[in-house]
Amino acid sequence: MRITYDPTADAAYIMMTDRIADGSAVQQLDSIATPGGLGEVILDFDADGRLLGVEILNARDVLPSSVIDAALRDSSSDLQRTAED
């Protein structure tokens, strides 16, 4: 499981697998409002109905700051590894 965060979109994504191939998310359940209407959750499923990932919009309002911070650390280390390759 891996969590990423896009600060520009204020969106977090929780991947249930190590990698999600392009086009493998064939069905979404979206417009799931969080309690209090602070954010929105979108579930991505593959063709077999397996959950691939969860997108959280307005993530800073919905997720604990420690989760956002961890996702930002992971994202910056990924960028650093890519630059070194």
HELIX and SHEET records of a PDB file:
HELIX    1   1 PRO A   35  GLY A   37  5                                   3    
HELIX    2   2 ALA A   59  VAL A   62  1                                   4    
HELIX    3   3 SER A   65  GLU A   84  1                                  20    
SHEET    1   A 5 ARG A   2  ASP A   6  0                                        
SHEET    2   A 5 ALA A  11  MET A  15 -1                                        
SHEET    3   A 5 LEU A  51  LEU A  57 -1                                        
SHEET    4   A 5 GLU A  40  PHE A  45 -1                                        
SHEET    5   A 5 GLN A  27  ALA A  33 -1                                        
END                                                                             
